[in-house]
Amino acid sequence: MKAVAPANFARSWKEGLDQVLAKLASLGIKPGLEGELGKQIALRDYLPTRVTVAKPEPVYANMFSLTLPPSMLIFDLAKALGEASIEELRKEWAFAEIGPTRVVSFTPPPTGNALVKGIVQNADFSWSDDESRGGKKTVDLAKELARRSLEVACIKKGLKYCSDRKLFYFPERERGEWNQPFTHVDGRQTRVQLTGERTRKRGENLQVTLYQLAPVFRPQFDSEGIWTVVLRVYIRVTDESGKPFEAKEILRRRKAVSKGWWNNHFLARMLGVIQALETIAGRVEVGEGKRAVVVDTAPLSWECPVGLDVAAMSGIADLGEELAAFRSRGDEDEEEPAPATTEGSSEGASV
């Protein structure tokens, strides 16, 4: 072993590899691999199994086409509303505040509601032609009004509000779990559960977790001015009495619920959630005529030139579950942030 000299990789991989190649060259050993073949070997170390096939495949995103009214209405209130009154009024009407007694909306206020008594329409303006109103960007006002319109749709469809997580969720119905019929992307008529129960044995104890799916909407637009809404399906978890779990226990319980849910499972749940809010076939409409906020319930999709080899991936799934189980030990020490209620970056995840 005295003749053995170590290669030093401490400072860089290149330096250590150069030392190895120099030693081989001094012994008269030269690499017999061409550069391209070397690249393929290196790639196989990272991708040991080819998981794609040369066959087109559709890709679906959690993004839906959104149509907004061309103008906003400005209303002056008779007096400033308290927080409780604002929350109560938003159950029927989607509006955004631009002053203590001034609001904007895509739609007129509901008739017969005492909270809007004495309200007066001030103006009707094309929001896409104005940069701001009341100190707020009109684009941000449009996003807020779109999101609040969808929240009104949630309330009308029987969803409940969770003040703990600040979102609307599908509750268990009187006749049992919320088992939603929906049309799949291939036209099949099927069903999916939006609420349910999971049991898990931990030590000597049997843990029971109730779950309710909740839609989280984020309206956005691209560089060409095309509006879409991103839908994230949140998993709300509670104990048997309906009390939401807190802090680190949320992650543990959600993992117990969604273990084994892969892309196809989340796609079905996403379609079930958005179609449960339909006001007419294929659409969610809040408002009437040209003042309606409209969301198409068919997800945006694209044709990918290559597809996934399901048979090849089946062997990788077991390894993936083992890795996920190992990584979850560390994840359980992280607290889950509350879902965002403000608009962020314009990203949509594919499913």
C-alpha positions as CSV (number, residue, x, y, z in Angstrom):
1,M,0.0,0.0,0.0
2,K,3.0,2.3,0.3
3,A,3.1,2.8,-3.4
4,V,-0.6,3.9,-3.5
5,A,-1.1,7.7,-3.8
6,P,-4.5,9.1,-3.1
7,A,-6.4,11.4,-5.5
8,N,-7.5,14.6,-3.8
9,F,-11.1,15.5,-4.6
10,A,-11.4,17.9,-1.7
11,R,-11.0,21.1,-3.7
12,S,-12.8,20.0,-6.9
13,W,-13.9,16.9,-8.8
14,K,-11.9,18.0,-11.8
15,E,-8.7,18.2,-9.9
16,G,-9.1,14.7,-8.4
17,L,-10.1,13.2,-11.7
18,D,-7.0,14.8,-13.4
19,Q,-4.8,13.1,-10.8
20,V,-6.4,9.8,-11.5
21,L,-6.0,10.2,-15.3
22,A,-2.4,11.3,-14.8
23,K,-1.6,8.2,-12.8
24,L,-3.2,5.9,-15.4
25,A,-1.3,7.7,-18.2
26,S,2.0,7.1,-16.3
27,L,1.2,3.4,-16.2
28,G,0.5,3.4,-19.9
29,I,-3.3,3.1,-19.5
30,K,-5.3,5.4,-21.7
31,P,-9.1,5.7,-21.7
32,G,-10.7,3.9,-24.6
33,L,-14.1,5.7,-24.4
34,E,-15.1,8.5,-26.8
35,G,-16.6,11.7,-25.4
36,E,-20.1,10.9,-26.5
37,L,-20.1,7.4,-25.0
38,G,-18.7,8.8,-21.8
39,K,-21.6,11.3,-21.6
40,Q,-24.1,8.4,-22.0
41,I,-22.5,6.4,-19.2
42,A,-22.6,9.4,-17.0
43,L,-26.3,10.0,-17.8
44,R,-27.1,6.4,-17.0
45,D,-25.7,6.8,-13.6
46,Y,-28.4,9.4,-12.9
47,L,-31.1,7.9,-15.1
48,P,-30.5,4.1,-14.9
49,T,-33.8,3.3,-16.6
50,R,-35.3,4.9,-19.7
51,V,-38.7,6.0,-18.7
52,T,-39.9,7.7,-21.9
53,V,-41.2,6.3,-25.1
54,A,-41.5,8.0,-28.5
55,K,-45.2,8.3,-28.3
56,P,-47.2,11.5,-28.0
57,E,-49.0,12.0,-24.7
58,P,-51.3,14.7,-23.3
59,V,-50.2,16.8,-20.4
60,Y,-52.8,18.5,-18.1
61,A,-52.2,21.5,-15.9
62,N,-54.0,22.7,-12.8
63,M,-54.8,25.9,-14.8
64,F,-58.2,26.9,-16.2
65,S,-59.2,29.5,-18.7
66,L,-60.6,32.7,-17.0
67,T,-62.7,35.4,-18.5
68,L,-63.3,38.7,-16.8
69,P,-65.7,41.5,-17.4
70,P,-64.2,44.4,-19.4
71,S,-65.2,47.1,-16.8
72,M,-65.4,47.6,-13.1
73,L,-68.1,49.4,-11.1
74,I,-67.3,51.9,-8.3
75,F,-69.8,52.2,-5.4
76,D,-69.9,54.6,-2.5
77,L,-71.3,53.2,0.8
78,A,-73.5,55.1,3.1
79,K,-71.1,54.4,6.0
80,A,-67.9,52.4,6.6
81,L,-68.5,48.7,7.3
82,G,-66.9,46.8,10.2
83,E,-64.9,43.6,9.7
84,A,-67.8,41.4,10.6
85,S,-70.2,43.2,8.2
86,I,-67.6,42.9,5.4
87,E,-67.2,39.2,5.9
88,E,-71.0,38.7,5.9
89,L,-71.5,40.8,2.7
90,R,-68.7,38.8,0.9
91,K,-70.8,35.7,1.3
92,E,-73.1,37.2,-1.4
93,W,-71.0,39.8,-3.3
94,A,-67.4,39.9,-4.6
95,F,-66.0,43.3,-4.0
96,A,-62.6,45.0,-3.2
97,E,-62.1,48.0,-1.0
98,I,-60.4,51.1,-2.3
99,G,-61.3,53.4,0.5
100,P,-63.2,53.5,3.9
101,T,-66.6,53.9,2.1
102,R,-65.7,53.0,-1.5
103,V,-65.5,49.6,-3.2
104,V,-65.2,48.2,-6.7
105,S,-66.9,45.2,-8.2
106,F,-67.6,43.5,-11.5
107,T,-71.2,43.0,-10.5
108,P,-74.0,45.1,-8.8
109,P,-74.6,44.5,-5.1
110,P,-77.2,42.0,-4.0
111,T,-80.7,43.3,-3.7
112,G,-82.4,43.1,-0.4
113,N,-79.2,43.0,1.7
114,A,-79.4,45.6,4.5
115,L,-75.6,46.0,4.5
116,V,-75.8,47.8,1.1
117,K,-78.7,50.1,2.0
118,G,-77.9,53.5,0.7
119,I,-75.1,52.4,-1.6
120,V,-74.6,54.5,-4.8
121,Q,-72.9,53.7,-8.0
122,N,-70.2,56.2,-8.7
123,A,-68.6,55.2,-12.0
124,D,-68.1,52.4,-14.5
125,F,-64.6,52.3,-16.0
126,S,-62.5,50.0,-18.2
127,W,-60.0,48.7,-15.7
128,S,-57.6,47.4,-18.4
129,D,-57.1,51.0,-19.6
130,D,-56.4,52.4,-16.1
131,E,-53.2,51.6,-14.2
132,S,-54.6,52.2,-10.7
133,R,-57.7,53.2,-8.7
134,G,-57.8,54.2,-5.1
135,G,-54.1,53.6,-4.7
136,K,-54.3,50.0,-5.9
137,K,-53.2,48.6,-9.3
138,T,-56.3,47.7,-11.3
139,V,-54.6,44.3,-12.3
140,D,-54.4,43.5,-8.6
141,L,-58.0,44.5,-8.1
142,A,-59.0,42.3,-11.0
143,K,-57.2,39.3,-9.4
144,E,-58.9,40.0,-6.0
145,L,-62.3,40.3,-7.6
146,A,-61.8,37.0,-9.6
147,R,-60.7,35.1,-6.5
148,R,-63.5,36.5,-4.3
149,S,-66.1,35.7,-7.1
150,L,-64.9,32.0,-6.9
151,E,-65.3,32.1,-3.1
152,V,-68.9,33.2,-3.6
153,A,-69.3,30.2,-5.9
154,C,-67.9,28.0,-3.2
155,I,-70.4,29.3,-0.6
156,K,-73.3,28.8,-3.0
157,K,-72.3,25.2,-3.5
158,G,-72.3,24.5,0.2
159,L,-68.6,24.7,1.1
160,K,-67.7,25.8,4.6
161,Y,-65.1,28.3,5.7
162,C,-62.2,27.2,7.9
163,S,-61.0,30.2,9.9
164,D,-58.0,28.2,11.0
165,R,-56.6,27.7,7.5
166,K,-58.5,30.6,5.9
167,L,-60.0,28.6,3.0
168,F,-63.3,27.0,1.9
169,Y,-63.5,23.2,2.1
170,F,-66.0,20.5,1.1
171,P,-67.8,19.3,4.3
172,E,-69.2,15.8,4.9
173,R,-72.8,15.7,3.8
174,E,-75.7,14.6,5.9
175,R,-75.9,11.4,3.9
176,G,-72.2,10.7,4.2
177,E,-69.0,11.6,2.5
178,W,-68.9,14.0,-0.4
179,N,-68.7,11.6,-3.3
180,Q,-68.5,13.8,-6.4
181,P,-69.5,12.7,-9.9
182,F,-67.3,14.2,-12.6
183,T,-66.3,13.8,-16.3
184,H,-62.7,12.7,-16.7
185,V,-60.4,14.1,-19.4
186,D,-61.2,11.1,-21.7
187,G,-64.9,11.5,-21.4
188,R,-65.6,8.8,-18.8
189,Q,-68.3,9.5,-16.2
190,T,-66.9,8.5,-12.8
191,R,-66.8,9.7,-9.2
192,V,-64.2,10.8,-6.6
193,Q,-64.3,11.4,-2.9
194,L,-63.7,14.9,-1.7
195,T,-64.0,14.0,2.0
196,G,-63.0,10.8,3.8
197,E,-61.3,9.1,6.7
198,R,-58.0,7.4,7.1
199,T,-56.8,5.2,10.0
200,R,-53.1,4.6,10.8
201,K,-51.5,2.5,13.5
202,R,-48.7,4.3,15.4
203,G,-47.3,2.1,18.1
204,E,-50.1,0.7,20.1
205,N,-52.5,3.5,19.1
206,L,-54.9,3.7,16.2
207,Q,-55.0,7.2,14.8
208,V,-58.1,8.4,12.9
209,T,-57.8,11.3,10.5
210,L,-60.7,13.0,8.7
211,Y,-59.9,14.9,5.6
212,Q,-61.7,17.4,3.4
213,L,-60.4,18.7,0.1
214,A,-60.3,22.5,-0.3
215,P,-59.8,24.6,-3.5
216,V,-57.2,27.4,-3.4
217,F,-57.5,29.7,-6.4
218,R,-54.8,32.1,-7.8
219,P,-55.9,34.2,-10.8
220,Q,-53.1,35.3,-13.1
221,F,-52.3,36.5,-16.6
222,D,-49.4,36.0,-19.0
223,S,-47.3,38.4,-21.1
224,E,-50.0,38.3,-23.8
225,G,-52.7,39.3,-21.4
226,I,-54.4,35.9,-21.3
227,W,-56.1,35.2,-18.0
228,T,-56.1,31.8,-16.2
229,V,-56.7,30.6,-12.7
230,V,-54.4,28.2,-11.0
231,L,-56.2,25.6,-8.8
232,R,-54.3,24.0,-5.9
233,V,-56.1,21.2,-4.0
234,Y,-55.4,21.6,-0.3
235,I,-56.0,18.7,2.1
236,R,-57.6,19.8,5.3
237,V,-57.1,17.3,8.1
238,T,-59.0,17.1,11.4
239,D,-59.6,14.7,14.3
240,E,-62.8,12.7,14.7
241,S,-64.5,15.7,16.4
242,G,-63.7,18.0,13.4
243,K,-61.0,20.0,15.1
244,P,-58.1,20.9,12.7
245,F,-54.7,19.6,13.6
246,E,-51.9,22.1,14.2
247,A,-48.3,22.7,13.4
248,K,-46.2,19.6,12.7
249,E,-49.2,17.2,13.1
250,I,-50.7,18.6,9.9
251,L,-47.9,17.3,7.8
252,R,-48.0,13.9,9.5
253,R,-51.7,13.5,9.0
254,R,-51.7,14.8,5.4
255,K,-49.1,12.2,4.5
256,A,-51.2,9.5,6.1
257,V,-54.1,10.6,4.0
258,S,-52.4,11.1,0.6
259,K,-49.9,8.2,0.7
260,G,-50.3,6.5,-2.6
261,W,-51.9,9.4,-4.3
262,W,-50.0,9.9,-7.6
263,N,-50.6,12.3,-10.5
264,N,-53.6,10.4,-11.7
265,H,-55.2,10.5,-8.3
266,F,-54.6,14.2,-7.9
267,L,-55.9,14.8,-11.5
268,A,-59.2,13.1,-10.6
269,R,-59.5,15.1,-7.4
270,M,-58.8,18.3,-9.2
271,L,-61.4,17.6,-11.8
272,G,-63.9,16.6,-9.0
273,V,-63.3,19.8,-7.1
274,I,-63.6,22.2,-10.1
275,Q,-66.7,20.4,-11.5
276,A,-68.4,20.4,-8.1
277,L,-68.5,24.2,-8.5
278,E,-70.0,24.3,-11.9
279,T,-73.0,26.5,-12.4
280,I,-73.7,25.2,-15.9
281,A,-72.1,22.3,-17.7
282,G,-68.4,23.0,-18.3
283,R,-68.3,26.4,-16.6
284,V,-68.4,28.3,-13.3
285,E,-70.1,31.6,-13.8
286,V,-70.5,34.3,-11.1
287,G,-72.6,37.2,-12.3
288,E,-74.7,37.6,-15.4
289,G,-74.1,38.4,-19.0
290,K,-71.1,40.6,-19.8
291,R,-70.5,41.2,-16.0
292,A,-70.0,37.5,-15.3
293,V,-66.6,36.0,-14.1
294,V,-66.3,32.8,-16.1
295,V,-64.0,29.8,-15.5
296,D,-63.9,26.9,-17.9
297,T,-63.8,23.6,-16.0
298,A,-61.7,21.8,-18.6
299,P,-58.0,22.1,-17.6
300,L,-55.5,23.5,-20.0
301,S,-53.6,20.8,-21.8
302,W,-50.8,20.3,-24.3
303,E,-49.6,17.4,-26.5
304,C,-46.2,16.3,-25.4
305,P,-44.1,14.6,-28.2
306,V,-42.9,11.9,-25.8
307,G,-44.8,9.8,-23.3
308,L,-43.9,7.9,-20.1
309,D,-43.1,4.2,-20.1
310,V,-45.5,3.0,-17.3
311,A,-43.9,-0.5,-17.2
312,A,-40.4,0.9,-16.7
313,M,-41.6,3.3,-14.0
314,S,-43.4,0.6,-12.1
315,G,-40.1,-0.6,-10.7
316,I,-39.0,2.9,-9.8
317,A,-42.2,3.5,-7.8
318,D,-41.2,1.2,-5.0
319,L,-37.9,2.9,-4.6
320,G,-39.6,6.3,-4.7
321,E,-41.9,5.3,-1.8
322,E,-38.9,4.2,0.2
323,L,-37.1,7.5,-0.4
324,A,-40.3,9.5,0.4
325,A,-40.7,7.6,3.6
326,F,-37.1,8.3,4.6
327,R,-37.3,11.9,3.7
328,S,-40.6,12.4,5.5
329,R,-38.8,11.8,8.8
330,G,-37.1,15.2,8.4
331,D,-40.2,16.8,6.9
332,E,-42.1,16.1,10.0
333,D,-39.9,18.6,11.8
334,E,-41.0,21.4,9.5
335,E,-44.1,23.5,10.1
336,E,-46.5,23.9,7.2
337,P,-47.2,27.4,6.1
338,A,-50.8,28.6,5.8
339,P,-52.0,28.7,2.2
340,A,-51.4,32.0,0.4
341,T,-54.4,34.3,0.0
342,T,-52.6,36.9,-2.1
343,E,-51.6,36.6,-5.7
344,G,-48.0,35.5,-6.4
345,S,-46.0,34.4,-9.3
346,S,-47.7,33.2,-12.5
347,E,-46.9,29.5,-12.3
348,G,-49.0,26.5,-12.9
349,A,-48.0,22.9,-12.1
350,S,-48.6,20.1,-14.5
351,V,-50.4,17.0,-13.4
